[in-house]
Amino acid sequence: MANAQRKPQAGERESLMDYVAAHDGRLPEPLRSAVNASCREAFFRLREQLLAK
């Protein structure tokens, strides 16, 4: 079964998936930094919870 693809509309901005595909799988820098910081904070919270047990 083929995936349905929507035809871009005139004046539409590039989607994040299109950006990532066009840049070798890399996120835009501000988004990459935010994701890394969020993941790091989540890791530290989980580690604290696991060590507290």
ModelCIF file with pLDDT and N, C-alpha, C, O atoms, coordinates in Angstrom:
data_MODEL
#
_entry.id   MODEL 
#
_entity.id                         1 
_entity.type                       polymer 
_entity.pdbx_number_of_molecules   1 
#
_entity_poly.entity_id                      1 
_entity_poly.type                           'polypeptide(L)' 
_entity_poly.nstd_linkage                   no 
_entity_poly.nstd_monomer                   no 
_entity_poly.pdbx_seq_one_letter_code       MANAQRKPQAGERESLMDYVAAHDGRLPEPLRSAVNASCREAFFRLREQLLAK 
_entity_poly.pdbx_seq_one_letter_code_can   MANAQRKPQAGERESLMDYVAAHDGRLPEPLRSAVNASCREAFFRLREQLLAK 
_entity_poly.pdbx_strand_id                 A 
#
loop_
_entity_poly_seq.entity_id 
_entity_poly_seq.num 
_entity_poly_seq.mon_id 
_entity_poly_seq.hetero 
1 1  MET n 
1 2  ALA n 
1 3  ASN n 
1 4  ALA n 
1 5  GLN n 
1 6  ARG n 
1 7  LYS n 
1 8  PRO n 
1 9  GLN n 
1 10 ALA n 
1 11 GLY n 
1 12 GLU n 
1 13 ARG n 
1 14 GLU n 
1 15 SER n 
1 16 LEU n 
1 17 MET n 
1 18 ASP n 
1 19 TYR n 
1 20 VAL n 
1 21 ALA n 
1 22 ALA n 
1 23 HIS n 
1 24 ASP n 
1 25 GLY n 
1 26 ARG n 
1 27 LEU n 
1 28 PRO n 
1 29 GLU n 
1 30 PRO n 
1 31 LEU n 
1 32 ARG n 
1 33 SER n 
1 34 ALA n 
1 35 VAL n 
1 36 ASN n 
1 37 ALA n 
1 38 SER n 
1 39 CYS n 
1 40 ARG n 
1 41 GLU n 
1 42 ALA n 
1 43 PHE n 
1 44 PHE n 
1 45 ARG n 
1 46 LEU n 
1 47 ARG n 
1 48 GLU n 
1 49 GLN n 
1 50 LEU n 
1 51 LEU n 
1 52 ALA n 
1 53 LYS n 
#
_struct_asym.id          A 
_struct_asym.entity_id   1 
#
loop_
_ma_qa_metric.id 
_ma_qa_metric.mode 
_ma_qa_metric.name 
_ma_qa_metric.software_group_id 
_ma_qa_metric.type 
1 global pLDDT . pLDDT 
2 local  pLDDT . pLDDT 
#
_ma_qa_metric_global.metric_id      1 
_ma_qa_metric_global.metric_value   84.53 
_ma_qa_metric_global.model_id       1 
_ma_qa_metric_global.ordinal_id     1 
#
loop_
_ma_qa_metric_local.label_asym_id 
_ma_qa_metric_local.label_comp_id 
_ma_qa_metric_local.label_seq_id 
_ma_qa_metric_local.metric_id 
_ma_qa_metric_local.metric_value 
_ma_qa_metric_local.model_id 
_ma_qa_metric_local.ordinal_id 
A MET 1  2 52.00 1 1  
A ALA 2  2 59.00 1 2  
A ASN 3  2 63.00 1 3  
A ALA 4  2 57.00 1 4  
A GLN 5  2 63.00 1 5  
A ARG 6  2 60.00 1 6  
A LYS 7  2 63.00 1 7  
A PRO 8  2 60.00 1 8  
A GLN 9  2 62.00 1 9  
A ALA 10 2 61.00 1 10 
A GLY 11 2 64.00 1 11 
A GLU 12 2 70.00 1 12 
A ARG 13 2 78.00 1 13 
A GLU 14 2 79.00 1 14 
A SER 15 2 86.00 1 15 
A LEU 16 2 84.00 1 16 
A MET 17 2 87.00 1 17 
A ASP 18 2 88.00 1 18 
A TYR 19 2 87.00 1 19 
A VAL 20 2 88.00 1 20 
A ALA 21 2 90.00 1 21 
A ALA 22 2 89.00 1 22 
A HIS 23 2 88.00 1 23 
A ASP 24 2 91.00 1 24 
A GLY 25 2 89.00 1 25 
A ARG 26 2 90.00 1 26 
A LEU 27 2 89.00 1 27 
A PRO 28 2 89.00 1 28 
A GLU 29 2 92.00 1 29 
A PRO 30 2 91.00 1 30 
A LEU 31 2 91.00 1 31 
A ARG 32 2 93.00 1 32 
A SER 33 2 95.00 1 33 
A ALA 34 2 94.00 1 34 
A VAL 35 2 93.00 1 35 
A ASN 36 2 95.00 1 36 
A ALA 37 2 96.00 1 37 
A SER 38 2 96.00 1 38 
A CYS 39 2 96.00 1 39 
A ARG 40 2 95.00 1 40 
A GLU 41 2 96.00 1 41 
A ALA 42 2 96.00 1 42 
A PHE 43 2 96.00 1 43 
A PHE 44 2 96.00 1 44 
A ARG 45 2 96.00 1 45 
A LEU 46 2 96.00 1 46 
A ARG 47 2 96.00 1 47 
A GLU 48 2 96.00 1 48 
A GLN 49 2 95.00 1 49 
A LEU 50 2 95.00 1 50 
A LEU 51 2 94.00 1 51 
A ALA 52 2 93.00 1 52 
A LYS 53 2 82.00 1 53 
#
loop_
_atom_site.group_PDB 
_atom_site.id 
_atom_site.type_symbol 
_atom_site.label_atom_id 
_atom_site.label_alt_id 
_atom_site.label_comp_id 
_atom_site.label_asym_id 
_atom_site.label_entity_id 
_atom_site.label_seq_id 
_atom_site.pdbx_PDB_ins_code 
_atom_site.Cartn_x 
_atom_site.Cartn_y 
_atom_site.Cartn_z 
_atom_site.occupancy 
_atom_site.B_iso_or_equiv 
_atom_site.pdbx_formal_charge 
_atom_site.auth_seq_id 
_atom_site.auth_comp_id 
_atom_site.auth_asym_id 
_atom_site.auth_atom_id 
_atom_site.pdbx_PDB_model_num 
ATOM 1   N N  . MET A 1 1  ? 0.839  -1.181 0.000  1.00 52.00 ? 1  MET A N  1 
ATOM 2   C CA . MET A 1 1  ? 0.000  0.000  0.000  1.00 52.00 ? 1  MET A CA 1 
ATOM 3   C C  . MET A 1 1  ? 0.885  1.246  0.000  1.00 52.00 ? 1  MET A C  1 
ATOM 4   O O  . MET A 1 1  ? 1.781  1.366  0.835  1.00 52.00 ? 1  MET A O  1 
ATOM 5   N N  . ALA A 1 2  ? 0.653  2.134  -0.888 1.00 59.00 ? 2  ALA A N  1 
ATOM 6   C CA . ALA A 1 2  ? 1.463  3.346  -1.015 1.00 59.00 ? 2  ALA A CA 1 
ATOM 7   C C  . ALA A 1 2  ? 1.033  4.397  -0.003 1.00 59.00 ? 2  ALA A C  1 
ATOM 8   O O  . ALA A 1 2  ? -0.140 4.488  0.357  1.00 59.00 ? 2  ALA A O  1 
ATOM 9   N N  . ASN A 1 3  ? 1.991  5.181  0.444  1.00 63.00 ? 3  ASN A N  1 
ATOM 10  C CA . ASN A 1 3  ? 1.683  6.287  1.355  1.00 63.00 ? 3  ASN A CA 1 
ATOM 11  C C  . ASN A 1 3  ? 1.102  7.442  0.549  1.00 63.00 ? 3  ASN A C  1 
ATOM 12  O O  . ASN A 1 3  ? 1.620  7.796  -0.510 1.00 63.00 ? 3  ASN A O  1 
ATOM 13  N N  . ALA A 1 4  ? 0.045  8.013  1.049  1.00 57.00 ? 4  ALA A N  1 
ATOM 14  C CA . ALA A 1 4  ? -0.552 9.180  0.390  1.00 57.00 ? 4  ALA A CA 1 
ATOM 15  C C  . ALA A 1 4  ? 0.335  10.388 0.659  1.00 57.00 ? 4  ALA A C  1 
ATOM 16  O O  . ALA A 1 4  ? 0.771  10.607 1.789  1.00 57.00 ? 4  ALA A O  1 
ATOM 17  N N  . GLN A 1 5  ? 0.595  11.157 -0.365 1.00 63.00 ? 5  GLN A N  1 
ATOM 18  C CA . GLN A 1 5  ? 1.398  12.358 -0.194 1.00 63.00 ? 5  GLN A CA 1 
ATOM 19  C C  . GLN A 1 5  ? 0.595  13.560 -0.640 1.00 63.00 ? 5  GLN A C  1 
ATOM 20  O O  . GLN A 1 5  ? -0.011 13.574 -1.711 1.00 63.00 ? 5  GLN A O  1 
ATOM 21  N N  . ARG A 1 6  ? 0.608  14.564 0.212  1.00 60.00 ? 6  ARG A N  1 
ATOM 22  C CA . ARG A 1 6  ? -0.138 15.782 -0.046 1.00 60.00 ? 6  ARG A CA 1 
ATOM 23  C C  . ARG A 1 6  ? 0.677  16.693 -0.945 1.00 60.00 ? 6  ARG A C  1 
ATOM 24  O O  . ARG A 1 6  ? 1.886  16.837 -0.763 1.00 60.00 ? 6  ARG A O  1 
ATOM 25  N N  . LYS A 1 7  ? 0.022  17.300 -1.904 1.00 63.00 ? 7  LYS A N  1 
ATOM 26  C CA . LYS A 1 7  ? 0.688  18.237 -2.801 1.00 63.00 ? 7  LYS A CA 1 
ATOM 27  C C  . LYS A 1 7  ? 0.885  19.567 -2.069 1.00 63.00 ? 7  LYS A C  1 
ATOM 28  O O  . LYS A 1 7  ? -0.079 20.128 -1.547 1.00 63.00 ? 7  LYS A O  1 
ATOM 29  N N  . PRO A 1 8  ? 2.125  20.082 -2.023 1.00 60.00 ? 8  PRO A N  1 
ATOM 30  C CA . PRO A 1 8  ? 2.360  21.367 -1.335 1.00 60.00 ? 8  PRO A CA 1 
ATOM 31  C C  . PRO A 1 8  ? 1.560  22.495 -1.978 1.00 60.00 ? 8  PRO A C  1 
ATOM 32  O O  . PRO A 1 8  ? 1.402  22.549 -3.198 1.00 60.00 ? 8  PRO A O  1 
ATOM 33  N N  . GLN A 1 9  ? 1.073  23.367 -1.157 1.00 62.00 ? 9  GLN A N  1 
ATOM 34  C CA . GLN A 1 9  ? 0.312  24.520 -1.626 1.00 62.00 ? 9  GLN A CA 1 
ATOM 35  C C  . GLN A 1 9  ? 1.259  25.686 -1.896 1.00 62.00 ? 9  GLN A C  1 
ATOM 36  O O  . GLN A 1 9  ? 2.348  25.751 -1.327 1.00 62.00 ? 9  GLN A O  1 
ATOM 37  N N  . ALA A 1 10 ? 0.849  26.588 -2.749 1.00 61.00 ? 10 ALA A N  1 
ATOM 38  C CA . ALA A 1 10 ? 1.665  27.757 -3.070 1.00 61.00 ? 10 ALA A CA 1 
ATOM 39  C C  . ALA A 1 10 ? 1.921  28.580 -1.802 1.00 61.00 ? 10 ALA A C  1 
ATOM 40  O O  . ALA A 1 10 ? 1.003  28.824 -1.019 1.00 61.00 ? 10 ALA A O  1 
ATOM 41  N N  . GLY A 1 11 ? 3.142  28.994 -1.613 1.00 64.00 ? 11 GLY A N  1 
ATOM 42  C CA . GLY A 1 11 ? 3.490  29.825 -0.461 1.00 64.00 ? 11 GLY A CA 1 
ATOM 43  C C  . GLY A 1 11 ? 3.649  29.042 0.834  1.00 64.00 ? 11 GLY A C  1 
ATOM 44  O O  . GLY A 1 11 ? 3.819  29.637 1.898  1.00 64.00 ? 11 GLY A O  1 
ATOM 45  N N  . GLU A 1 12 ? 3.596  27.735 0.761  1.00 70.00 ? 12 GLU A N  1 
ATOM 46  C CA . GLU A 1 12 ? 3.691  26.913 1.973  1.00 70.00 ? 12 GLU A CA 1 
ATOM 47  C C  . GLU A 1 12 ? 5.162  26.789 2.382  1.00 70.00 ? 12 GLU A C  1 
ATOM 48  O O  . GLU A 1 12 ? 6.041  26.673 1.528  1.00 70.00 ? 12 GLU A O  1 
ATOM 49  N N  . ARG A 1 13 ? 5.418  26.814 3.674  1.00 78.00 ? 13 ARG A N  1 
ATOM 50  C CA . ARG A 1 13 ? 6.781  26.681 4.175  1.00 78.00 ? 13 ARG A CA 1 
ATOM 51  C C  . ARG A 1 13 ? 7.216  25.229 4.125  1.00 78.00 ? 13 ARG A C  1 
ATOM 52  O O  . ARG A 1 13 ? 6.385  24.321 4.126  1.00 78.00 ? 13 ARG A O  1 
ATOM 53  N N  . GLU A 1 14 ? 8.516  25.016 4.082  1.00 79.00 ? 14 GLU A N  1 
ATOM 54  C CA . GLU A 1 14 ? 9.096  23.678 4.064  1.00 79.00 ? 14 GLU A CA 1 
ATOM 55  C C  . GLU A 1 14 ? 8.791  22.983 5.390  1.00 79.00 ? 14 GLU A C  1 
ATOM 56  O O  . GLU A 1 14 ? 8.920  23.592 6.452  1.00 79.00 ? 14 GLU A O  1 
ATOM 57  N N  . SER A 1 15 ? 8.391  21.724 5.336  1.00 86.00 ? 15 SER A N  1 
ATOM 58  C CA . SER A 1 15 ? 8.104  20.993 6.564  1.00 86.00 ? 15 SER A CA 1 
ATOM 59  C C  . SER A 1 15 ? 9.412  20.599 7.246  1.00 86.00 ? 15 SER A C  1 
ATOM 60  O O  . SER A 1 15 ? 10.468 20.588 6.614  1.00 86.00 ? 15 SER A O  1 
ATOM 61  N N  . LEU A 1 16 ? 9.339  20.282 8.516  1.00 84.00 ? 16 LEU A N  1 
ATOM 62  C CA . LEU A 1 16 ? 10.518 19.854 9.258  1.00 84.00 ? 16 LEU A CA 1 
ATOM 63  C C  . LEU A 1 16 ? 11.087 18.577 8.655  1.00 84.00 ? 16 LEU A C  1 
ATOM 64  O O  . LEU A 1 16 ? 12.305 18.434 8.546  1.00 84.00 ? 16 LEU A O  1 
ATOM 65  N N  . MET A 1 17 ? 10.215 17.643 8.260  1.00 87.00 ? 17 MET A N  1 
ATOM 66  C CA . MET A 1 17 ? 10.687 16.392 7.669  1.00 87.00 ? 17 MET A CA 1 
ATOM 67  C C  . MET A 1 17 ? 11.419 16.652 6.353  1.00 87.00 ? 17 MET A C  1 
ATOM 68  O O  . MET A 1 17 ? 12.424 16.000 6.068  1.00 87.00 ? 17 MET A O  1 
ATOM 69  N N  . ASP A 1 18 ? 10.927 17.600 5.545  1.00 88.00 ? 18 ASP A N  1 
ATOM 70  C CA . ASP A 1 18 ? 11.604 17.952 4.299  1.00 88.00 ? 18 ASP A CA 1 
ATOM 71  C C  . ASP A 1 18 ? 12.973 18.571 4.594  1.00 88.00 ? 18 ASP A C  1 
ATOM 72  O O  . ASP A 1 18 ? 13.953 18.275 3.911  1.00 88.00 ? 18 ASP A O  1 
ATOM 73  N N  . TYR A 1 19 ? 13.035 19.424 5.609  1.00 87.00 ? 19 TYR A N  1 
ATOM 74  C CA . TYR A 1 19 ? 14.294 20.061 5.991  1.00 87.00 ? 19 TYR A CA 1 
ATOM 75  C C  . TYR A 1 19 ? 15.304 19.002 6.420  1.00 87.00 ? 19 TYR A C  1 
ATOM 76  O O  . TYR A 1 19 ? 16.448 19.011 5.966  1.00 87.00 ? 19 TYR A O  1 
ATOM 77  N N  . VAL A 1 20 ? 14.881 18.091 7.293  1.00 88.00 ? 20 VAL A N  1 
ATOM 78  C CA . VAL A 1 20 ? 15.776 17.052 7.801  1.00 88.00 ? 20 VAL A CA 1 
ATOM 79  C C  . VAL A 1 20 ? 16.261 16.165 6.651  1.00 88.00 ? 20 VAL A C  1 
ATOM 80  O O  . VAL A 1 20 ? 17.445 15.834 6.580  1.00 88.00 ? 20 VAL A O  1 
ATOM 81  N N  . ALA A 1 21 ? 15.362 15.784 5.765  1.00 90.00 ? 21 ALA A N  1 
ATOM 82  C CA . ALA A 1 21 ? 15.743 14.943 4.630  1.00 90.00 ? 21 ALA A CA 1 
ATOM 83  C C  . ALA A 1 21 ? 16.753 15.650 3.730  1.00 90.00 ? 21 ALA A C  1 
ATOM 84  O O  . ALA A 1 21 ? 17.660 15.009 3.199  1.00 90.00 ? 21 ALA A O  1 
ATOM 85  N N  . ALA A 1 22 ? 16.610 16.942 3.555  1.00 89.00 ? 22 ALA A N  1 
ATOM 86  C CA . ALA A 1 22 ? 17.499 17.697 2.679  1.00 89.00 ? 22 ALA A CA 1 
ATOM 87  C C  . ALA A 1 22 ? 18.842 18.029 3.331  1.00 89.00 ? 22 ALA A C  1 
ATOM 88  O O  . ALA A 1 22 ? 19.773 18.444 2.640  1.00 89.00 ? 22 ALA A O  1 
ATOM 89  N N  . HIS A 1 23 ? 18.957 17.853 4.647  1.00 88.00 ? 23 HIS A N  1 
ATOM 90  C CA . HIS A 1 23 ? 20.188 18.208 5.361  1.00 88.00 ? 23 HIS A CA 1 
ATOM 91  C C  . HIS A 1 23 ? 20.802 17.004 6.067  1.00 88.00 ? 23 HIS A C  1 
ATOM 92  O O  . HIS A 1 23 ? 21.248 17.099 7.211  1.00 88.00 ? 23 HIS A O  1 
ATOM 93  N N  . ASP A 1 24 ? 20.818 15.875 5.369  1.00 91.00 ? 24 ASP A N  1 
ATOM 94  C CA . ASP A 1 24 ? 21.467 14.653 5.873  1.00 91.00 ? 24 ASP A CA 1 
ATOM 95  C C  . ASP A 1 24 ? 20.993 14.233 7.259  1.00 91.00 ? 24 ASP A C  1 
ATOM 96  O O  . ASP A 1 24 ? 21.785 13.750 8.069  1.00 91.00 ? 24 ASP A O  1 
ATOM 97  N N  . GLY A 1 25 ? 19.712 14.416 7.532  1.00 89.00 ? 25 GLY A N  1 
ATOM 98  C CA . GLY A 1 25 ? 19.143 13.963 8.799  1.00 89.00 ? 25 GLY A CA 1 
ATOM 99  C C  . GLY A 1 25 ? 19.408 14.870 9.980  1.00 89.00 ? 25 GLY A C  1 
ATOM 100 O O  . GLY A 1 25 ? 19.162 14.477 11.120 1.00 89.00 ? 25 GLY A O  1 
ATOM 101 N N  . ARG A 1 26 ? 19.898 16.064 9.743  1.00 90.00 ? 26 ARG A N  1 
ATOM 102 C CA . ARG A 1 26 ? 20.206 16.989 10.842 1.00 90.00 ? 26 ARG A CA 1 
ATOM 103 C C  . ARG A 1 26 ? 19.074 17.978 11.063 1.00 90.00 ? 26 ARG A C  1 
ATOM 104 O O  . ARG A 1 26 ? 18.501 18.517 10.116 1.00 90.00 ? 26 ARG A O  1 
ATOM 105 N N  . LEU A 1 27 ? 18.764 18.206 12.333 1.00 89.00 ? 27 LEU A N  1 
ATOM 106 C CA . LEU A 1 27 ? 17.752 19.203 12.694 1.00 89.00 ? 27 LEU A CA 1 
ATOM 107 C C  . LEU A 1 27 ? 18.348 20.602 12.604 1.00 89.00 ? 27 LEU A C  1 
ATOM 108 O O  . LEU A 1 27 ? 19.566 20.760 12.685 1.00 89.00 ? 27 LEU A O  1 
ATOM 109 N N  . PRO A 1 28 ? 17.502 21.626 12.437 1.00 89.00 ? 28 PRO A N  1 
ATOM 110 C CA . PRO A 1 28 ? 18.009 23.006 12.505 1.00 89.00 ? 28 PRO A CA 1 
ATOM 111 C C  . PRO A 1 28 ? 18.658 23.239 13.876 1.00 89.00 ? 28 PRO A C  1 
ATOM 112 O O  . PRO A 1 28 ? 18.189 22.699 14.878 1.00 89.00 ? 28 PRO A O  1 
ATOM 113 N N  . GLU A 1 29 ? 19.701 24.016 13.926 1.00 92.00 ? 29 GLU A N  1 
ATOM 114 C CA . GLU A 1 29 ? 20.485 24.201 15.154 1.00 92.00 ? 29 GLU A CA 1 
ATOM 115 C C  . GLU A 1 29 ? 19.656 24.587 16.389 1.00 92.00 ? 29 GLU A C  1 
ATOM 116 O O  . GLU A 1 29 ? 19.834 23.957 17.431 1.00 92.00 ? 29 GLU A O  1 
ATOM 117 N N  . PRO A 1 30 ? 18.765 25.578 16.334 1.00 91.00 ? 30 PRO A N  1 
ATOM 118 C CA . PRO A 1 30 ? 18.017 25.921 17.556 1.00 91.00 ? 30 PRO A CA 1 
ATOM 119 C C  . PRO A 1 30 ? 17.161 24.750 18.060 1.00 91.00 ? 30 PRO A C  1 
ATOM 120 O O  . PRO A 1 30 ? 17.043 24.534 19.266 1.00 91.00 ? 30 PRO A O  1 
ATOM 121 N N  . LEU A 1 31 ? 16.576 24.011 17.138 1.00 91.00 ? 31 LEU A N  1 
ATOM 122 C CA . LEU A 1 31 ? 15.758 22.862 17.523 1.00 91.00 ? 31 LEU A CA 1 
ATOM 123 C C  . LEU A 1 31 ? 16.632 21.744 18.069 1.00 91.00 ? 31 LEU A C  1 
ATOM 124 O O  . LEU A 1 31 ? 16.266 21.096 19.050 1.00 91.00 ? 31 LEU A O  1 
ATOM 125 N N  . ARG A 1 32 ? 17.777 21.509 17.448 1.00 93.00 ? 32 ARG A N  1 
ATOM 126 C CA . ARG A 1 32 ? 18.697 20.469 17.919 1.00 93.00 ? 32 ARG A CA 1 
ATOM 127 C C  . ARG A 1 32 ? 19.155 20.758 19.345 1.00 93.00 ? 32 ARG A C  1 
ATOM 128 O O  . ARG A 1 32 ? 19.199 19.856 20.181 1.00 93.00 ? 32 ARG A O  1 
ATOM 129 N N  . SER A 1 33 ? 19.494 22.004 19.619 1.00 95.00 ? 33 SER A N  1 
ATOM 130 C CA . SER A 1 33 ? 19.928 22.384 20.971 1.00 95.00 ? 33 SER A CA 1 
ATOM 131 C C  . SER A 1 33 ? 18.816 22.176 21.990 1.00 95.00 ? 33 SER A C  1 
ATOM 132 O O  . SER A 1 33 ? 19.058 21.685 23.093 1.00 95.00 ? 33 SER A O  1 
ATOM 133 N N  . ALA A 1 34 ? 17.600 22.551 21.617 1.00 94.00 ? 34 ALA A N  1 
ATOM 134 C CA . ALA A 1 34 ? 16.464 22.388 22.532 1.00 94.00 ? 34 ALA A CA 1 
ATOM 135 C C  . ALA A 1 34 ? 16.174 20.915 22.803 1.00 94.00 ? 34 ALA A C  1 
ATOM 136 O O  . ALA A 1 34 ? 15.895 20.536 23.941 1.00 94.00 ? 34 ALA A O  1 
ATOM 137 N N  . VAL A 1 35 ? 16.238 20.087 21.769 1.00 93.00 ? 35 VAL A N  1 
ATOM 138 C CA . VAL A 1 35 ? 15.996 18.645 21.941 1.00 93.00 ? 35 VAL A CA 1 
ATOM 139 C C  . VAL A 1 35 ? 17.077 18.040 22.824 1.00 93.00 ? 35 VAL A C  1 
ATOM 140 O O  . VAL A 1 35 ? 16.774 17.259 23.727 1.00 93.00 ? 35 VAL A O  1 
ATOM 141 N N  . ASN A 1 36 ? 18.340 18.392 22.573 1.00 95.00 ? 36 ASN A N  1 
ATOM 142 C CA . ASN A 1 36 ? 19.431 17.864 23.392 1.00 95.00 ? 36 ASN A CA 1 
ATOM 143 C C  . ASN A 1 36 ? 19.274 18.259 24.857 1.00 95.00 ? 36 ASN A C  1 
ATOM 144 O O  . ASN A 1 36 ? 19.467 17.428 25.745 1.00 95.00 ? 36 ASN A O  1 
ATOM 145 N N  . ALA A 1 37 ? 18.928 19.509 25.116 1.00 96.00 ? 37 ALA A N  1 
ATOM 146 C CA . ALA A 1 37 ? 18.749 19.971 26.496 1.00 96.00 ? 37 ALA A CA 1 
ATOM 147 C C  . ALA A 1 37 ? 17.592 19.250 27.162 1.00 96.00 ? 37 ALA A C  1 
ATOM 148 O O  . ALA A 1 37 ? 17.695 18.863 28.326 1.00 96.00 ? 37 ALA A O  1 
ATOM 149 N N  . SER A 1 38 ? 16.495 19.064 26.446 1.00 96.00 ? 38 SER A N  1 
ATOM 150 C CA . SER A 1 38 ? 15.335 18.379 26.997 1.00 96.00 ? 38 SER A CA 1 
ATOM 151 C C  . SER A 1 38 ? 15.661 16.923 27.318 1.00 96.00 ? 38 SER A C  1 
ATOM 152 O O  . SER A 1 38 ? 15.280 16.412 28.371 1.00 96.00 ? 38 SER A O  1 
ATOM 153 N N  . CYS A 1 39 ? 16.362 16.264 26.410 1.00 96.00 ? 39 CYS A N  1 
ATOM 154 C CA . CYS A 1 39 ? 16.740 14.860 26.626 1.00 96.00 ? 39 CYS A CA 1 
ATOM 155 C C  . CYS A 1 39 ? 17.685 14.737 27.821 1.00 96.00 ? 39 CYS A C  1 
ATOM 156 O O  . CYS A 1 39 ? 17.557 13.821 28.633 1.00 96.00 ? 39 CYS A O  1 
ATOM 157 N N  . ARG A 1 40 ? 18.627 15.665 27.916 1.00 95.00 ? 40 ARG A N  1 
ATOM 158 C CA . ARG A 1 40 ? 19.586 15.653 29.021 1.00 95.00 ? 40 ARG A CA 1 
ATOM 159 C C  . ARG A 1 40 ? 18.858 15.819 30.355 1.00 95.00 ? 40 ARG A C  1 
ATOM 160 O O  . ARG A 1 40 ? 19.141 15.099 31.312 1.00 95.00 ? 40 ARG A O  1 
ATOM 161 N N  . GLU A 1 41 ? 17.916 16.772 30.418 1.00 96.00 ? 41 GLU A N  1 
ATOM 162 C CA . GLU A 1 41 ? 17.160 16.992 31.651 1.00 96.00 ? 41 GLU A CA 1 
ATOM 163 C C  . GLU A 1 41 ? 16.329 15.767 32.008 1.00 96.00 ? 41 GLU A C  1 
ATOM 164 O O  . GLU A 1 41 ? 16.259 15.387 33.177 1.00 96.00 ? 41 GLU A O  1 
ATOM 165 N N  . ALA A 1 42 ? 15.705 15.150 31.025 1.00 96.00 ? 42 ALA A N  1 
ATOM 166 C CA . ALA A 1 42 ? 14.908 13.953 31.275 1.00 96.00 ? 42 ALA A CA 1 
ATOM 167 C C  . ALA A 1 42 ? 15.789 12.814 31.774 1.00 96.00 ? 42 ALA A C  1 
ATOM 168 O O  . ALA A 1 42 ? 15.388 12.077 32.674 1.00 96.00 ? 42 ALA A O  1 
ATOM 169 N N  . PHE A 1 43 ? 16.966 12.660 31.212 1.00 96.00 ? 43 PHE A N  1 
ATOM 170 C CA . PHE A 1 43 ? 17.902 11.630 31.662 1.00 96.00 ? 43 PHE A CA 1 
ATOM 171 C C  . PHE A 1 43 ? 18.288 11.840 33.118 1.00 96.00 ? 43 PHE A C  1 
ATOM 172 O O  . PHE A 1 43 ? 18.272 10.893 33.904 1.00 96.00 ? 43 PHE A O  1 
ATOM 173 N N  . PHE A 1 44 ? 18.634 13.068 33.486 1.00 96.00 ? 44 PHE A N  1 
ATOM 174 C CA . PHE A 1 44 ? 19.045 13.345 34.865 1.00 96.00 ? 44 PHE A CA 1 
ATOM 175 C C  . PHE A 1 44 ? 17.893 13.113 35.849 1.00 96.00 ? 44 PHE A C  1 
ATOM 176 O O  . PHE A 1 44 ? 18.111 12.592 36.943 1.00 96.00 ? 44 PHE A O  1 
ATOM 177 N N  . ARG A 1 45 ? 16.661 13.500 35.463 1.00 96.00 ? 45 ARG A N  1 
ATOM 178 C CA . ARG A 1 45 ? 15.505 13.242 36.338 1.00 96.00 ? 45 ARG A CA 1 
ATOM 179 C C  . ARG A 1 45 ? 15.300 11.752 36.547 1.00 96.00 ? 45 ARG A C  1 
ATOM 180 O O  . ARG A 1 45 ? 15.066 11.308 37.671 1.00 96.00 ? 45 ARG A O  1 
ATOM 181 N N  . LEU A 1 46 ? 15.385 10.978 35.474 1.00 96.00 ? 46 LEU A N  1 
ATOM 182 C CA . LEU A 1 46 ? 15.206 9.523  35.573 1.00 96.00 ? 46 LEU A CA 1 
ATOM 183 C C  . LEU A 1 46 ? 16.311 8.908  36.410 1.00 96.00 ? 46 LEU A C  1 
ATOM 184 O O  . LEU A 1 46 ? 16.057 8.030  37.235 1.00 96.00 ? 46 LEU A O  1 
ATOM 185 N N  . ARG A 1 47 ? 17.539 9.367  36.201 1.00 96.00 ? 47 ARG A N  1 
ATOM 186 C CA . ARG A 1 47 ? 18.661 8.830  36.968 1.00 96.00 ? 47 ARG A CA 1 
ATOM 187 C C  . ARG A 1 47 ? 18.478 9.101  38.452 1.00 96.00 ? 47 ARG A C  1 
ATOM 188 O O  . ARG A 1 47 ? 18.741 8.229  39.280 1.00 96.00 ? 47 ARG A O  1 
ATOM 189 N N  . GLU A 1 48 ? 18.025 10.314 38.799 1.00 96.00 ? 48 GLU A N  1 
ATOM 190 C CA . GLU A 1 48 ? 17.778 10.640 40.204 1.00 96.00 ? 48 GLU A CA 1 
ATOM 191 C C  . GLU A 1 48 ? 16.698 9.745  40.792 1.00 96.00 ? 48 GLU A C  1 
ATOM 192 O O  . GLU A 1 48 ? 16.821 9.281  41.925 1.00 96.00 ? 48 GLU A O  1 
ATOM 193 N N  . GLN A 1 49 ? 15.635 9.500  40.021 1.00 95.00 ? 49 GLN A N  1 
ATOM 194 C CA . GLN A 1 49 ? 14.561 8.630  40.501 1.00 95.00 ? 49 GLN A CA 1 
ATOM 195 C C  . GLN A 1 49 ? 15.063 7.209  40.726 1.00 95.00 ? 49 GLN A C  1 
ATOM 196 O O  . GLN A 1 49 ? 14.724 6.579  41.728 1.00 95.00 ? 49 GLN A O  1 
ATOM 197 N N  . LEU A 1 50 ? 15.857 6.711  39.812 1.00 95.00 ? 50 LEU A N  1 
ATOM 198 C CA . LEU A 1 50 ? 16.356 5.339  39.940 1.00 95.00 ? 50 LEU A CA 1 
ATOM 199 C C  . LEU A 1 50 ? 17.356 5.194  41.075 1.00 95.00 ? 50 LEU A C  1 
ATOM 200 O O  . LEU A 1 50 ? 17.381 4.164  41.747 1.00 95.00 ? 50 LEU A O  1 
ATOM 201 N N  . LEU A 1 51 ? 18.178 6.209  41.297 1.00 94.00 ? 51 LEU A N  1 
ATOM 202 C CA . LEU A 1 51 ? 19.143 6.151  42.383 1.00 94.00 ? 51 LEU A CA 1 
ATOM 203 C C  . LEU A 1 51 ? 18.478 6.335  43.746 1.00 94.00 ? 51 LEU A C  1 
ATOM 204 O O  . LEU A 1 51 ? 19.021 5.905  44.764 1.00 94.00 ? 51 LEU A O  1 
ATOM 205 N N  . ALA A 1 52 ? 17.319 6.963  43.771 1.00 93.00 ? 52 ALA A N  1 
ATOM 206 C CA . ALA A 1 52 ? 16.609 7.194  45.039 1.00 93.00 ? 52 ALA A CA 1 
ATOM 207 C C  . ALA A 1 52 ? 15.946 5.921  45.549 1.00 93.00 ? 52 ALA A C  1 
ATOM 208 O O  . ALA A 1 52 ? 15.575 5.846  46.720 1.00 93.00 ? 52 ALA A O  1 
ATOM 209 N N  . LYS A 1 53 ? 15.795 4.927  44.692 1.00 82.00 ? 53 LYS A N  1 
ATOM 210 C CA . LYS A 1 53 ? 15.126 3.677  45.113 1.00 82.00 ? 53 LYS A CA 1 
ATOM 211 C C  . LYS A 1 53 ? 16.034 2.789  45.897 1.00 82.00 ? 53 LYS A C  1 
ATOM 212 O O  . LYS A 1 53 ? 15.626 1.708  46.321 1.00 82.00 ? 53 LYS A O  1 
#
